Amino acid sequence: MVSINMKKVILLLTVSAFIFMTTGCTSTLVLGPKANEKKCLSGTVNLNEVGVTLPFVKAGVEVHKTK
């Protein structure tokens, strides 16, 4: 059985993959102690970015804005 927190992580990754495939965007991945300089566990989902921070891992996808 998958825990609720793991379901949220899976949802974040799915949404970020969808954004990455359908729009122009930038993805980032930070591994190691620098990934947790500000927070150890967090997640962000909105129209401009999707991100997740876990111990020693920080990943995100940000949408490019065209003018």
PDB file of N, CA, C and O in Angstrom:
ATOM      1  N   MET A   1       0.840  -1.176   0.000  1.00  0.00           N
ATOM      2  CA  MET A   1       0.000   0.000   0.000  1.00  0.00           C
ATOM      3  C   MET A   1       0.890   1.246   0.000  1.00  0.00           C
ATOM      4  O   MET A   1       1.883   1.300   0.725  1.00  0.00           O
ATOM      5  N   VAL A   2       0.537   2.237  -0.806  1.00  0.00           N
ATOM      6  CA  VAL A   2       1.312   3.462  -0.926  1.00  0.00           C
ATOM      7  C   VAL A   2       0.782   4.489   0.074  1.00  0.00           C
ATOM      8  O   VAL A   2      -0.427   4.693   0.177  1.00  0.00           O
ATOM      9  N   SER A   3       1.684   5.129   0.803  1.00  0.00           N
ATOM     10  CA  SER A   3       1.263   6.123   1.787  1.00  0.00           C
ATOM     11  C   SER A   3       0.765   7.382   1.093  1.00  0.00           C
ATOM     12  O   SER A   3       0.995   7.578  -0.100  1.00  0.00           O
ATOM     13  N   ILE A   4       0.080   8.233   1.849  1.00  0.00           N
ATOM     14  CA  ILE A   4      -0.467   9.474   1.300  1.00  0.00           C
ATOM     15  C   ILE A   4       0.660  10.381   0.822  1.00  0.00           C
ATOM     16  O   ILE A   4       0.530  11.006  -0.231  1.00  0.00           O
ATOM     17  N   ASN A   5       1.762  10.471   1.564  1.00  0.00           N
ATOM     18  CA  ASN A   5       2.880  11.318   1.148  1.00  0.00           C
ATOM     19  C   ASN A   5       3.483  10.828  -0.162  1.00  0.00           C
ATOM     20  O   ASN A   5       3.846  11.635  -1.018  1.00  0.00           O
ATOM     21  N   MET A   6       3.592   9.532  -0.321  1.00  0.00           N
ATOM     22  CA  MET A   6       4.130   8.987  -1.563  1.00  0.00           C
ATOM     23  C   MET A   6       3.176   9.271  -2.720  1.00  0.00           C
ATOM     24  O   MET A   6       3.623   9.513  -3.842  1.00  0.00           O
ATOM     25  N   LYS A   7       1.872   9.247  -2.464  1.00  0.00           N
ATOM     26  CA  LYS A   7       0.903   9.587  -3.510  1.00  0.00           C
ATOM     27  C   LYS A   7       1.088  11.027  -3.957  1.00  0.00           C
ATOM     28  O   LYS A   7       0.964  11.322  -5.145  1.00  0.00           O
ATOM     29  N   LYS A   8       1.384  11.934  -3.022  1.00  0.00           N
ATOM     30  CA  LYS A   8       1.608  13.337  -3.372  1.00  0.00           C
ATOM     31  C   LYS A   8       2.859  13.479  -4.227  1.00  0.00           C
ATOM     32  O   LYS A   8       2.864  14.247  -5.190  1.00  0.00           O
ATOM     33  N   VAL A   9       3.905  12.763  -3.895  1.00  0.00           N
ATOM     34  CA  VAL A   9       5.139  12.813  -4.676  1.00  0.00           C
ATOM     35  C   VAL A   9       4.891  12.282  -6.086  1.00  0.00           C
ATOM     36  O   VAL A   9       5.357  12.868  -7.063  1.00  0.00           O
ATOM     37  N   ILE A  10       4.168  11.188  -6.190  1.00  0.00           N
ATOM     38  CA  ILE A  10       3.843  10.630  -7.505  1.00  0.00           C
ATOM     39  C   ILE A  10       3.010  11.611  -8.311  1.00  0.00           C
ATOM     40  O   ILE A  10       3.232  11.768  -9.512  1.00  0.00           O
ATOM     41  N   LEU A  11       2.047  12.279  -7.668  1.00  0.00           N
ATOM     42  CA  LEU A  11       1.228  13.282  -8.345  1.00  0.00           C
ATOM     43  C   LEU A  11       2.096  14.442  -8.825  1.00  0.00           C
ATOM     44  O   LEU A  11       1.942  14.898  -9.958  1.00  0.00           O
ATOM     45  N   LEU A  12       3.005  14.923  -7.979  1.00  0.00           N
ATOM     46  CA  LEU A  12       3.893  16.013  -8.378  1.00  0.00           C
ATOM     47  C   LEU A  12       4.745  15.624  -9.579  1.00  0.00           C
ATOM     48  O   LEU A  12       4.907  16.416 -10.508  1.00  0.00           O
ATOM     49  N   LEU A  13       5.280  14.433  -9.567  1.00  0.00           N
ATOM     50  CA  LEU A  13       6.104  13.986 -10.681  1.00  0.00           C
ATOM     51  C   LEU A  13       5.286  13.825 -11.961  1.00  0.00           C
ATOM     52  O   LEU A  13       5.770  14.132 -13.051  1.00  0.00           O
ATOM     53  N   THR A  14       4.065  13.351 -11.832  1.00  0.00           N
ATOM     54  CA  THR A  14       3.194  13.199 -13.004  1.00  0.00           C
ATOM     55  C   THR A  14       2.837  14.549 -13.601  1.00  0.00           C
ATOM     56  O   THR A  14       2.881  14.725 -14.819  1.00  0.00           O
ATOM     57  N   VAL A  15       2.483  15.501 -12.749  1.00  0.00           N
ATOM     58  CA  VAL A  15       2.141  16.840 -13.229  1.00  0.00           C
ATOM     59  C   VAL A  15       3.360  17.487 -13.868  1.00  0.00           C
ATOM     60  O   VAL A  15       3.241  18.123 -14.915  1.00  0.00           O
ATOM     61  N   SER A  16       4.530  17.336 -13.254  1.00  0.00           N
ATOM     62  CA  SER A  16       5.732  17.930 -13.832  1.00  0.00           C
ATOM     63  C   SER A  16       6.070  17.303 -15.181  1.00  0.00           C
ATOM     64  O   SER A  16       6.500  18.006 -16.095  1.00  0.00           O
ATOM     65  N   ALA A  17       5.884  16.007 -15.317  1.00  0.00           N
ATOM     66  CA  ALA A  17       6.128  15.347 -16.605  1.00  0.00           C
ATOM     67  C   ALA A  17       5.162  15.870 -17.663  1.00  0.00           C
ATOM     68  O   ALA A  17       5.559  16.083 -18.809  1.00  0.00           O
ATOM     69  N   PHE A  18       3.903  16.080 -17.296  1.00  0.00           N
ATOM     70  CA  PHE A  18       2.909  16.615 -18.227  1.00  0.00           C
ATOM     71  C   PHE A  18       3.302  18.020 -18.680  1.00  0.00           C
ATOM     72  O   PHE A  18       3.249  18.331 -19.870  1.00  0.00           O
ATOM     73  N   ILE A  19       3.693  18.863 -17.732  1.00  0.00           N
ATOM     74  CA  ILE A  19       4.098  20.225 -18.074  1.00  0.00           C
ATOM     75  C   ILE A  19       5.328  20.190 -18.973  1.00  0.00           C
ATOM     76  O   ILE A  19       5.411  20.936 -19.949  1.00  0.00           O
ATOM     77  N   PHE A  20       6.273  19.331 -18.645  1.00  0.00           N
ATOM     78  CA  PHE A  20       7.509  19.236 -19.415  1.00  0.00           C
ATOM     79  C   PHE A  20       7.238  18.820 -20.855  1.00  0.00           C
ATOM     80  O   PHE A  20       7.884  19.325 -21.774  1.00  0.00           O
ATOM     81  N   MET A  21       6.301  17.914 -21.064  1.00  0.00           N
ATOM     82  CA  MET A  21       6.026  17.400 -22.406  1.00  0.00           C
ATOM     83  C   MET A  21       5.155  18.338 -23.228  1.00  0.00           C
ATOM     84  O   MET A  21       5.208  18.286 -24.457  1.00  0.00           O
ATOM     85  N   THR A  22       4.356  19.194 -22.598  1.00  0.00           N
ATOM     86  CA  THR A  22       3.405  20.003 -23.347  1.00  0.00           C
ATOM     87  C   THR A  22       3.820  21.455 -23.518  1.00  0.00           C
ATOM     88  O   THR A  22       3.195  22.167 -24.304  1.00  0.00           O
ATOM     89  N   THR A  23       4.839  21.924 -22.825  1.00  0.00           N
ATOM     90  CA  THR A  23       5.242  23.323 -22.921  1.00  0.00           C
ATOM     91  C   THR A  23       6.747  23.428 -22.984  1.00  0.00           C
ATOM     92  O   THR A  23       7.465  22.455 -22.752  1.00  0.00           O
ATOM     93  N   GLY A  24       7.215  24.617 -23.300  1.00  0.00           N
ATOM     94  CA  GLY A  24       8.639  24.883 -23.203  1.00  0.00           C
ATOM     95  C   GLY A  24       8.972  25.169 -21.751  1.00  0.00           C
ATOM     96  O   GLY A  24       8.376  26.057 -21.141  1.00  0.00           O
ATOM     97  N   CYS A  25       9.910  24.434 -21.196  1.00  0.00           N
ATOM     98  CA  CYS A  25      10.204  24.617 -19.789  1.00  0.00           C
ATOM     99  C   CYS A  25      11.643  24.239 -19.469  1.00  0.00           C
ATOM    100  O   CYS A  25      12.363  23.681 -20.297  1.00  0.00           O
ATOM    101  N   THR A  26      12.037  24.559 -18.246  1.00  0.00           N
ATOM    102  CA  THR A  26      13.363  24.247 -17.738  1.00  0.00           C
ATOM    103  C   THR A  26      13.221  23.301 -16.564  1.00  0.00           C
ATOM    104  O   THR A  26      12.373  23.508 -15.697  1.00  0.00           O
ATOM    105  N   SER A  27      14.033  22.279 -16.530  1.00  0.00           N
ATOM    106  CA  SER A  27      14.000  21.370 -15.385  1.00  0.00           C
ATOM    107  C   SER A  27      15.321  21.464 -14.636  1.00  0.00           C
ATOM    108  O   SER A  27      16.372  21.702 -15.230  1.00  0.00           O
ATOM    109  N   THR A  28      15.250  21.273 -13.322  1.00  0.00           N
ATOM    110  CA  THR A  28      16.446  21.301 -12.490  1.00  0.00           C
ATOM    111  C   THR A  28      16.460  20.093 -11.569  1.00  0.00           C
ATOM    112  O   THR A  28      15.414  19.576 -11.179  1.00  0.00           O
ATOM    113  N   LEU A  29      17.650  19.660 -11.233  1.00  0.00           N
ATOM    114  CA  LEU A  29      17.831  18.569 -10.287  1.00  0.00           C
ATOM    115  C   LEU A  29      19.088  18.862  -9.483  1.00  0.00           C
ATOM    116  O   LEU A  29      20.166  19.054 -10.045  1.00  0.00           O
ATOM    117  N   VAL A  30      18.941  18.894  -8.157  1.00  0.00           N
ATOM    118  CA  VAL A  30      20.064  19.120  -7.264  1.00  0.00           C
ATOM    119  C   VAL A  30      20.153  17.922  -6.332  1.00  0.00           C
ATOM    120  O   VAL A  30      19.161  17.536  -5.713  1.00  0.00           O
ATOM    121  N   LEU A  31      21.335  17.336  -6.232  1.00  0.00           N
ATOM    122  CA  LEU A  31      21.556  16.193  -5.350  1.00  0.00           C
ATOM    123  C   LEU A  31      22.595  16.556  -4.302  1.00  0.00           C
ATOM    124  O   LEU A  31      23.510  17.334  -4.573  1.00  0.00           O
ATOM    125  N   GLY A  32      22.457  16.001  -3.118  1.00  0.00           N
ATOM    126  CA  GLY A  32      23.434  16.217  -2.057  1.00  0.00           C
ATOM    127  C   GLY A  32      22.986  17.260  -1.050  1.00  0.00           C
ATOM    128  O   GLY A  32      21.826  17.672  -1.065  1.00  0.00           O
ATOM    129  N   PRO A  33      23.881  17.695  -0.177  1.00  0.00           N
ATOM    130  CA  PRO A  33      23.526  18.622   0.899  1.00  0.00           C
ATOM    131  C   PRO A  33      23.001  19.972   0.411  1.00  0.00           C
ATOM    132  O   PRO A  33      22.193  20.593   1.101  1.00  0.00           O
ATOM    133  N   LYS A  34      23.441  20.443  -0.761  1.00  0.00           N
ATOM    134  CA  LYS A  34      22.955  21.731  -1.266  1.00  0.00           C
ATOM    135  C   LYS A  34      21.469  21.705  -1.601  1.00  0.00           C
ATOM    136  O   LYS A  34      20.834  22.757  -1.676  1.00  0.00           O
ATOM    137  N   ALA A  35      20.917  20.536  -1.798  1.00  0.00           N
ATOM    138  CA  ALA A  35      19.490  20.421  -2.111  1.00  0.00           C
ATOM    139  C   ALA A  35      18.626  20.811  -0.924  1.00  0.00           C
ATOM    140  O   ALA A  35      17.473  21.202  -1.105  1.00  0.00           O
ATOM    141  N   ASN A  36      19.160  20.711   0.283  1.00  0.00           N
ATOM    142  CA  ASN A  36      18.377  20.980   1.487  1.00  0.00           C
ATOM    143  C   ASN A  36      18.871  22.193   2.251  1.00  0.00           C
ATOM    144  O   ASN A  36      18.821  22.200   3.481  1.00  0.00           O
ATOM    145  N   GLU A  37      19.346  23.221   1.560  1.00  0.00           N
ATOM    146  CA  GLU A  37      19.811  24.426   2.232  1.00  0.00           C
ATOM    147  C   GLU A  37      18.682  25.163   2.945  1.00  0.00           C
ATOM    148  O   GLU A  37      18.890  25.706   4.030  1.00  0.00           O
ATOM    149  N   LYS A  38      17.487  25.189   2.351  1.00  0.00           N
ATOM    150  CA  LYS A  38      16.370  25.917   2.958  1.00  0.00           C
ATOM    151  C   LYS A  38      15.360  24.989   3.621  1.00  0.00           C
ATOM    152  O   LYS A  38      14.930  25.256   4.743  1.00  0.00           O
ATOM    153  N   LYS A  39      14.976  23.913   2.957  1.00  0.00           N
ATOM    154  CA  LYS A  39      13.953  23.000   3.469  1.00  0.00           C
ATOM    155  C   LYS A  39      14.372  21.569   3.203  1.00  0.00           C
ATOM    156  O   LYS A  39      15.136  21.286   2.280  1.00  0.00           O
ATOM    157  N   CYS A  40      13.856  20.670   4.032  1.00  0.00           N
ATOM    158  CA  CYS A  40      14.173  19.255   3.848  1.00  0.00           C
ATOM    159  C   CYS A  40      13.037  18.526   3.118  1.00  0.00           C
ATOM    160  O   CYS A  40      13.288  17.643   2.297  1.00  0.00           O
ATOM    161  N   LEU A  41      11.806  18.896   3.417  1.00  0.00           N
ATOM    162  CA  LEU A  41      10.635  18.304   2.759  1.00  0.00           C
ATOM    163  C   LEU A  41       9.688  19.419   2.325  1.00  0.00           C
ATOM    164  O   LEU A  41       9.227  20.207   3.150  1.00  0.00           O
ATOM    165  N   SER A  42       9.406  19.480   1.049  1.00  0.00           N
ATOM    166  CA  SER A  42       8.429  20.454   0.562  1.00  0.00           C
ATOM    167  C   SER A  42       8.010  20.089  -0.854  1.00  0.00           C
ATOM    168  O   SER A  42       8.626  19.250  -1.511  1.00  0.00           O
ATOM    169  N   GLY A  43       6.962  20.732  -1.296  1.00  0.00           N
ATOM    170  CA  GLY A  43       6.463  20.538  -2.652  1.00  0.00           C
ATOM    171  C   GLY A  43       5.760  21.787  -3.124  1.00  0.00           C
ATOM    172  O   GLY A  43       5.167  22.511  -2.324  1.00  0.00           O
ATOM    173  N   THR A  44       5.820  22.046  -4.409  1.00  0.00           N
ATOM    174  CA  THR A  44       5.188  23.211  -5.002  1.00  0.00           C
ATOM    175  C   THR A  44       4.477  22.793  -6.279  1.00  0.00           C
ATOM    176  O   THR A  44       5.047  22.107  -7.127  1.00  0.00           O
ATOM    177  N   VAL A  45       3.233  23.212  -6.404  1.00  0.00           N
ATOM    178  CA  VAL A  45       2.483  22.974  -7.644  1.00  0.00           C
ATOM    179  C   VAL A  45       1.691  24.234  -7.949  1.00  0.00           C
ATOM    180  O   VAL A  45       0.858  24.648  -7.144  1.00  0.00           O
ATOM    181  N   ASN A  46       1.936  24.847  -9.095  1.00  0.00           N
ATOM    182  CA  ASN A  46       1.120  25.950  -9.588  1.00  0.00           C
ATOM    183  C   ASN A  46       1.271  26.008 -11.101  1.00  0.00           C
ATOM    184  O   ASN A  46       1.911  25.139 -11.694  1.00  0.00           O
ATOM    185  N   LEU A  47       0.696  27.009 -11.721  1.00  0.00           N
ATOM    186  CA  LEU A  47       0.707  27.066 -13.185  1.00  0.00           C
ATOM    187  C   LEU A  47       2.089  27.332 -13.765  1.00  0.00           C
ATOM    188  O   LEU A  47       2.327  27.033 -14.935  1.00  0.00           O
ATOM    189  N   ASN A  48       3.011  27.889 -12.973  1.00  0.00           N
ATOM    190  CA  ASN A  48       4.321  28.241 -13.493  1.00  0.00           C
ATOM    191  C   ASN A  48       5.425  27.267 -13.110  1.00  0.00           C
ATOM    192  O   ASN A  48       6.468  27.236 -13.763  1.00  0.00           O
ATOM    193  N   GLU A  49       5.218  26.474 -12.070  1.00  0.00           N
ATOM    194  CA  GLU A  49       6.279  25.558 -11.657  1.00  0.00           C
ATOM    195  C   GLU A  49       5.733  24.382 -10.867  1.00  0.00           C
ATOM    196  O   GLU A  49       4.663  24.441 -10.263  1.00  0.00           O
ATOM    197  N   VAL A  50       6.510  23.318 -10.899  1.00  0.00           N
ATOM    198  CA  VAL A  50       6.248  22.126 -10.100  1.00  0.00           C
ATOM    199  C   VAL A  50       7.591  21.724  -9.504  1.00  0.00           C
ATOM    200  O   VAL A  50       8.593  21.631 -10.213  1.00  0.00           O
ATOM    201  N   GLY A  51       7.600  21.489  -8.201  1.00  0.00           N
ATOM    202  CA  GLY A  51       8.857  21.118  -7.573  1.00  0.00           C
ATOM    203  C   GLY A  51       8.638  20.249  -6.352  1.00  0.00           C
ATOM    204  O   GLY A  51       7.573  20.274  -5.735  1.00  0.00           O
ATOM    205  N   VAL A  52       9.647  19.488  -6.015  1.00  0.00           N
ATOM    206  CA  VAL A  52       9.605  18.639  -4.832  1.00  0.00           C
ATOM    207  C   VAL A  52      11.006  18.635  -4.217  1.00  0.00           C
ATOM    208  O   VAL A  52      12.016  18.563  -4.918  1.00  0.00           O
ATOM    209  N   THR A  53      11.033  18.713  -2.882  1.00  0.00           N
ATOM    210  CA  THR A  53      12.288  18.640  -2.146  1.00  0.00           C
ATOM    211  C   THR A  53      12.189  17.512  -1.134  1.00  0.00           C
ATOM    212  O   THR A  53      11.286  17.486  -0.298  1.00  0.00           O
ATOM    213  N   LEU A  54      13.118  16.595  -1.221  1.00  0.00           N
ATOM    214  CA  LEU A  54      13.228  15.468  -0.308  1.00  0.00           C
ATOM    215  C   LEU A  54      14.638  15.502   0.272  1.00  0.00           C
ATOM    216  O   LEU A  54      15.475  16.254  -0.227  1.00  0.00           O
ATOM    217  N   PRO A  55      14.931  14.721   1.300  1.00  0.00           N
ATOM    218  CA  PRO A  55      16.299  14.721   1.819  1.00  0.00           C
ATOM    219  C   PRO A  55      17.333  14.417   0.726  1.00  0.00           C
ATOM    220  O   PRO A  55      17.295  13.360   0.096  1.00  0.00           O
ATOM    221  N   PHE A  56      18.241  15.351   0.516  1.00  0.00           N
ATOM    222  CA  PHE A  56      19.340  15.267  -0.449  1.00  0.00           C
ATOM    223  C   PHE A  56      18.892  15.269  -1.911  1.00  0.00           C
ATOM    224  O   PHE A  56      19.704  14.970  -2.787  1.00  0.00           O
ATOM    225  N   VAL A  57      17.627  15.595  -2.207  1.00  0.00           N
ATOM    226  CA  VAL A  57      17.141  15.663  -3.588  1.00  0.00           C
ATOM    227  C   VAL A  57      16.195  16.850  -3.725  1.00  0.00           C
ATOM    228  O   VAL A  57      15.277  17.021  -2.923  1.00  0.00           O
ATOM    229  N   LYS A  58      16.429  17.667  -4.750  1.00  0.00           N
ATOM    230  CA  LYS A  58      15.516  18.768  -5.077  1.00  0.00           C
ATOM    231  C   LYS A  58      15.338  18.771  -6.586  1.00  0.00           C
ATOM    232  O   LYS A  58      16.314  18.872  -7.329  1.00  0.00           O
ATOM    233  N   ALA A  59      14.092  18.659  -7.043  1.00  0.00           N
ATOM    234  CA  ALA A  59      13.798  18.629  -8.475  1.00  0.00           C
ATOM    235  C   ALA A  59      12.671  19.599  -8.779  1.00  0.00           C
ATOM    236  O   ALA A  59      11.774  19.799  -7.959  1.00  0.00           O
ATOM    237  N   GLY A  60      12.719  20.196  -9.953  1.00  0.00           N
ATOM    238  CA  GLY A  60      11.670  21.126 -10.331  1.00  0.00           C
ATOM    239  C   GLY A  60      11.589  21.316 -11.823  1.00  0.00           C
ATOM    240  O   GLY A  60      12.536  21.049 -12.563  1.00  0.00           O
ATOM    241  N   VAL A  61      10.431  21.786 -12.249  1.00  0.00           N
ATOM    242  CA  VAL A  61      10.180  22.120 -13.649  1.00  0.00           C
ATOM    243  C   VAL A  61       9.514  23.479 -13.654  1.00  0.00           C
ATOM    244  O   VAL A  61       8.545  23.710 -12.931  1.00  0.00           O
ATOM    245  N   GLU A  62      10.045  24.393 -14.485  1.00  0.00           N
ATOM    246  CA  GLU A  62       9.528  25.746 -14.559  1.00  0.00           C
ATOM    247  C   GLU A  62       9.175  26.065 -16.000  1.00  0.00           C
ATOM    248  O   GLU A  62       9.946  25.760 -16.910  1.00  0.00           O
ATOM    249  N   VAL A  63       8.020  26.674 -16.217  1.00  0.00           N
ATOM    250  CA  VAL A  63       7.530  26.989 -17.562  1.00  0.00           C
ATOM    251  C   VAL A  63       8.227  28.244 -18.070  1.00  0.00           C
ATOM    252  O   VAL A  63       8.345  29.235 -17.349  1.00  0.00           O
ATOM    253  N   HIS A  64       8.697  28.192 -19.344  1.00  0.00           N
ATOM    254  CA  HIS A  64       9.246  29.368 -20.001  1.00  0.00           C
ATOM    255  C   HIS A  64       8.106  30.276 -20.394  1.00  0.00           C
ATOM    256  O   HIS A  64       7.093  29.825 -20.928  1.00  0.00           O
ATOM    257  N   LYS A  65       8.271  31.537 -20.134  1.00  0.00           N
ATOM    258  CA  LYS A  65       7.251  32.506 -20.533  1.00  0.00           C
ATOM    259  C   LYS A  65       7.685  33.171 -21.831  1.00  0.00           C
ATOM    260  O   LYS A  65       8.788  33.709 -21.926  1.00  0.00           O
ATOM    261  N   THR A  66       6.813  33.130 -22.824  1.00  0.00           N
ATOM    262  CA  THR A  66       7.115  33.768 -24.103  1.00  0.00           C
ATOM    263  C   THR A  66       6.403  35.101 -24.177  1.00  0.00           C
ATOM    264  O   THR A  66       5.322  35.280 -23.616  1.00  0.00           O
ATOM    265  N   LYS A  67       7.019  36.024 -24.872  1.00  0.00           N
ATOM    266  CA  LYS A  67       6.447  37.364 -24.976  1.00  0.00           C
ATOM    267  C   LYS A  67       5.809  37.577 -26.302  1.00  0.00           C
ATOM    268  O   LYS A  67       5.274  38.655 -26.563  1.00  0.00           O
TER     269      LYS A  67
END
